[in-house]
Amino acid sequence: MPSHALALLIITAVLIAVGLVVISSLEVSAQMNLYGGVARQIFRSHVVKLSIGFVLMIITCFVDYRYHEKYAWFYYVLAIVLLLVPYTFPPVGGARRWIFLPGFSFQPSEFAKFATIVCFAAYIKKRKDRMKSFMEGFLEPVLLLMPILGLIVFEPDLSSSLIILLVVLLMLYSHGSKLVYLLSTFGSLAFLFFLAQKFGILLKGYQLSRLKAFFTGDLPEQVMQAVQAFREGGLLGKGVGLGDVKLSVPAVVTDFVFAAIGEELGLIGIVGVVLLFFLLVWTMLKLVESSNDMFVTAFISGLALLIMVQVLVNLGVVSGMLPVTGVTLPFVSYGGSSLVMMMASLGVVINMATSGSETK
């Protein structure tokens, strides 16, 4: 196995192990109502989802990545179909984000992230000589993205839609699209958010309240508790399974898992996890440098961008530097759909890394 592929597996295994240790150590009394059980059931559920992700990763490791390129537009259509399915179920908490089947639920927006990266990697390869044009390097891909973004926005899941948009724009830019297209999109989005916050339009009530709280410096209670967990952990942390401030943090096993890491493992633990993600992304970008297949470079760079953006958003939310939004920490957080799709995506990268015919 090539050294970069082995490095990816080792780094990912360590991140998964961190998640297992933190989740298993939590006696999450504050989470019982949310998950309908005790901490042991949360851990067992995480292990089951991790096992499913491992099986999918093994499968995608051995499936030639060119099949994903060949059927990229099938993924695009499937993502739209799956995003439509939650609208046939009753809303949960005012949102239609899940597909419910006997024994488990699935969040199709997580599959949409994978499908979007596959689809636009194929698009970039097909139009690699015309990426600087406004039509094919910006307008056409943005229009293709609109159905997926629209369905996710109306779930509502604003954070996932913005992350997908950002990843696609950066994929386009890194493969030849002009910077002015990227900056003009960011400027337009910033103006829309200003209007939404100023006049109370375009966004849902809870989204507006989160934006207003952020811009006024009024930190939500869960962020204040997470910051307190960081303080309690100090430099070296209280130790695995120790500390109780994290128990008062809503979603401590999912979106706010950094609070548990900070209290149990301290600043050293937080820095260590961030460095692991840095090494993961760096290793993926080294694979990009070694390939002359533009589908490979676009897919790996897209996945690396997705991981990097989610880590930065997750850490920014927990530290109070970004408005509260539901974004999990890849490979670490409790959350089946995200974990399973990340592991399946990593399997595709491993297959690309072990395909010697496409290296420079």
C-alpha positions in Angstrom: 0.0 0.0 0.0 1.4 3.5 -0.9 2.7 5.5 2.0 0.1 8.3 1.6 -2.8 5.8 1.6 -1.4 4.2 4.7 -1.0 7.6 6.4 -4.6 8.4 5.6 -5.8 5.2 7.2 -3.7 5.7 10.3 -4.7 9.3 10.9 -8.4 8.5 10.3 -8.1 5.5 12.8 -6.7 7.8 15.4 -9.5 10.4 14.9 -12.1 7.6 15.2 -10.4 6.3 18.3 -10.6 9.8 19.9 -14.3 9.9 19.1 -14.8 6.4 20.6 -12.9 7.3 23.8 -14.7 10.6 24.3 -18.2 9.2 23.6 -17.6 6.1 25.7 -16.5 8.2 28.6 -19.5 10.4 28.7 -22.2 9.6 31.3 -24.5 11.9 29.4 -27.3 12.3 31.8 -28.2 15.6 30.1 -28.6 13.8 26.8 -30.9 11.0 27.9 -34.0 12.8 26.8 -32.5 13.6 23.4 -31.4 10.1 22.5 -34.0 8.2 24.5 -31.5 6.1 26.4 -28.4 6.0 28.5 -24.8 6.7 27.6 -24.1 3.0 26.9 -26.8 3.0 24.2 -25.2 6.1 22.6 -21.8 4.3 22.5 -23.3 1.1 21.1 -25.2 3.1 18.4 -22.0 4.9 17.5 -20.1 1.5 17.2 -22.9 0.2 14.9 -22.7 3.2 12.6 -19.0 3.0 12.7 -19.2 -0.6 11.6 -21.5 0.3 8.7 -19.1 3.0 7.7 -16.1 0.6 7.8 -17.9 -1.9 5.6 -18.7 0.9 3.1 -15.1 2.1 3.2 -13.8 -1.4 2.4 -16.3 -1.6 -0.5 -15.3 1.8 -2.0 -11.6 0.9 -1.5 -12.0 -1.9 -3.9 -14.4 -0.3 -6.4 -12.4 1.4 -9.3 -12.9 5.1 -8.8 -13.5 5.5 -12.5 -17.0 4.0 -11.9 -17.8 7.0 -9.8 -16.7 9.2 -12.6 -18.7 7.2 -15.1 -21.9 7.4 -13.1 -21.4 10.9 -11.6 -24.7 12.2 -13.0 -26.6 9.2 -11.6 -25.3 10.4 -8.2 -26.6 13.9 -8.9 -30.1 12.6 -9.7 -30.0 10.2 -6.8 -29.1 13.0 -4.4 -32.0 15.1 -5.6 -34.4 12.1 -5.2 -33.2 11.4 -1.7 -33.5 15.0 -0.7 -37.1 14.9 -1.8 -37.9 11.9 0.3 -37.9 13.6 3.7 -40.8 15.9 2.5 -42.9 12.8 2.5 -42.4 12.3 6.3 -43.9 14.5 9.1 -41.5 17.2 10.2 -39.3 16.6 13.3 -38.8 19.8 15.3 -40.0 21.8 12.3 -37.4 20.3 10.0 -37.5 17.7 7.2 -34.0 16.4 7.2 -34.3 12.7 7.7 -35.4 9.6 5.9 -36.9 7.2 8.5 -36.7 3.5 8.0 -37.3 0.7 10.5 -34.4 0.7 13.0 -32.5 3.7 11.7 -32.7 7.1 10.1 -30.6 8.7 7.4 -29.8 12.4 6.6 -29.7 12.6 2.7 -27.8 16.0 2.8 -24.7 14.0 3.9 -25.0 11.8 0.8 -25.6 15.0 -1.2 -22.2 16.3 -0.1 -20.5 13.2 -1.4 -22.6 13.2 -4.6 -21.9 16.9 -5.3 -18.1 16.4 -5.0 -18.3 13.4 -7.4 -20.5 15.2 -9.8 -18.5 18.4 -10.0 -15.2 16.6 -10.1 -16.5 14.9 -13.3 -17.7 18.3 -14.6 -14.3 19.9 -14.0 -12.5 17.1 -15.8 -14.9 17.3 -18.8 -14.5 21.1 -19.1 -10.9 21.5 -17.9 -9.9 23.6 -20.9 -12.9 26.0 -20.5 -12.9 26.6 -16.7 -11.9 30.3 -17.1 -15.1 31.2 -19.0 -17.9 32.7 -17.1 -20.5 30.3 -18.5 -18.7 27.0 -18.0 -16.4 28.0 -15.2 -19.1 29.6 -13.0 -22.7 30.1 -14.2 -23.4 26.6 -15.5 -22.1 24.7 -12.4 -23.8 27.1 -10.0 -27.1 26.5 -11.9 -26.6 22.8 -11.7 -26.0 23.1 -7.9 -29.2 25.1 -7.3 -31.7 22.1 -7.1 -29.5 20.5 -4.4 -29.0 23.7 -2.5 -32.6 24.7 -2.7 -33.9 21.4 -1.3 -31.4 21.5 1.6 -32.2 25.2 2.4 -35.9 24.4 2.6 -35.4 21.5 5.0 -34.2 23.9 6.6 -30.4 23.2 6.8 -28.7 26.5 6.0 -25.3 25.4 7.2 -25.0 22.3 5.0 -26.1 24.3 2.0 -23.5 27.0 2.6 -20.8 24.4 3.2 -21.6 22.6 -0.1 -21.7 25.9 -2.0 -18.3 27.0 -0.5 -16.7 23.6 -1.3 -18.0 23.6 -5.0 -16.8 27.2 -5.5 -13.4 26.4 -4.1 -13.2 23.3 -6.3 -14.0 25.4 -9.4 -11.5 28.1 -8.4 -8.7 25.6 -7.7 -9.2 24.1 -11.2 -9.2 27.3 -13.2 -12.3 29.3 -12.5 -11.6 33.0 -11.9 -11.2 34.5 -8.5 -13.6 37.3 -9.2 -16.5 34.8 -9.6 -15.7 33.4 -6.1 -15.4 36.9 -4.5 -18.6 38.2 -6.1 -20.6 35.2 -4.8 -19.2 35.7 -1.3 -20.0 39.4 -1.5 -23.6 38.7 -2.6 -24.1 36.2 0.2 -22.7 38.7 2.8 -25.1 41.3 1.5 -28.0 38.9 1.8 -27.1 38.0 5.3 -26.9 41.7 6.2 -30.4 42.3 4.8 -31.7 39.2 6.7 -30.2 40.3 10.0 -31.2 43.9 9.5 -34.8 43.5 8.3 -35.7 40.0 9.5 -36.3 38.5 6.1 -35.2 35.4 4.1 -34.3 33.3 7.2 -36.3 31.3 9.8 -36.9 32.8 13.2 -34.3 30.7 15.0 -31.7 31.4 12.3 -32.3 35.2 12.7 -32.1 34.9 16.5 -28.7 33.1 16.2 -27.4 35.7 13.8 -28.5 38.6 16.0 -27.1 37.0 19.1 -23.8 36.5 17.3 -23.5 40.1 16.0 -24.5 41.6 19.4 -22.0 39.4 21.2 -24.7 37.7 23.2 -23.3 34.1 23.4 -25.9 31.3 23.6 -25.9 29.3 26.8 -24.5 26.2 25.1 -21.5 28.1 23.8 -20.8 29.6 27.3 -20.9 26.1 28.8 -18.6 24.8 26.1 -16.1 27.7 26.7 -16.4 26.9 30.4 -15.5 23.2 29.7 -12.4 24.5 27.9 -11.4 26.5 30.9 -12.0 23.6 33.3 -9.8 21.4 31.1 -6.9 23.8 31.2 -3.7 22.7 29.5 -3.7 18.9 30.2 -7.4 18.2 30.9 -9.0 16.5 33.8 -8.6 13.1 32.3 -10.8 10.7 30.3 -14.2 10.4 31.8 -13.6 13.1 34.4 -15.3 16.6 34.6 -18.9 17.4 34.5 -19.2 20.8 32.9 -19.6 19.1 29.5 -22.7 17.3 30.7 -24.5 20.7 30.6 -23.6 21.3 27.0 -26.5 20.4 24.6 -25.3 18.2 21.7 -22.0 17.5 23.4 -21.6 14.2 21.6 -22.4 15.7 18.2 -21.9 19.4 17.2 -20.2 20.3 20.5 -17.9 17.3 21.0 -14.9 19.7 21.2 -16.2 20.7 24.6 -15.8 17.2 25.9 -12.4 16.9 24.3 -11.3 20.2 25.9 -12.5 19.3 29.4 -11.1 15.7 29.3 -7.9 16.2 27.3 -7.3 19.9 27.7 -5.7 22.4 25.3 -3.1 19.7 24.4 -5.9 17.4 23.3 -7.7 20.1 21.2 -4.4 21.1 19.5 -3.6 17.4 18.9 -7.0 16.8 17.2 -6.6 19.9 15.1 -3.1 18.8 14.0 -4.5 15.4 13.1 -7.0 17.0 10.8 -4.2 19.2 9.3 -2.1 16.1 8.6 -5.2 14.4 7.1 -5.9 17.3 4.7 -2.1 17.8 3.9 -1.8 14.1 3.0 -4.8 14.3 0.7 -3.3 17.3 -1.0 0.0 15.5 -1.5 -2.1 12.9 -3.4 -3.5 15.7 -5.5 0.0 16.7 -6.4 0.9 13.1 -7.5 -2.0 12.6 -9.9 -2.5 13.7 -13.5 -6.2 12.7 -13.6 -8.3 15.8 -13.1 -11.2 13.8 -11.7 -8.9 12.5 -9.0 -7.4 15.9 -8.2 -10.9 17.5 -8.1 -12.5 14.8 -6.0 -9.7 14.6 -3.4 -9.4 18.4 -3.2 -13.1 18.7 -2.8 -13.2 16.1 0.1 -10.2 17.8 1.7 -12.0 21.1 1.5 -15.2 19.6 3.0 -13.3 18.2 5.9 -11.3 21.4 6.5 -14.4 23.6 6.3 -16.4 21.4 8.7 -13.6 21.3 11.2 -13.2 25.1 11.1 -16.9 25.7 11.4 -17.3 23.2 14.2 -14.4 24.7 16.2 -15.6 28.2 15.4 -19.1 27.5 16.7 -17.9 25.8 19.9 -15.5 28.7 20.7 -18.1 31.4 20.0 -16.3 32.7 16.9 -19.2 31.7 14.6 -23.0 31.6 15.0 -24.4 28.4 16.4 -25.1 25.8 13.6 -25.3 22.1 13.4 -22.0 20.8 11.9 -20.4 17.7 13.2 -16.7 17.0 13.6 -15.7 14.6 10.9 -14.8 11.0 12.1 -15.1 12.1 15.8 -18.7 13.2 16.5 -21.6 10.9 17.2 -23.7 11.0 14.0 -24.4 8.2 11.7 -25.0 9.8 8.3 -22.0 12.1 8.5 -19.7 9.3 9.8 -20.8 6.7 7.3 -20.5 9.0 4.3 -17.1 10.4 5.4 -15.7 6.8 5.7 -17.2 5.8 2.3 -15.6 8.9 0.7 -12.3 8.1 2.3 -12.5 4.6 0.7 -12.7 6.3 -2.7 -9.6 8.3 -1.9 -7.7 5.1 -0.9 -8.7 3.5 -4.2 -7.4 6.5 -6.0 -4.2 6.5 -4.0 -3.6 2.8 -4.8 -4.2 3.2 -8.5 -0.6 3.5 -9.8 -1.6 4.2 -13.4 -2.7 7.8 -12.6 0.4 9.0 -10.7 2.9 11.5 -12.2 
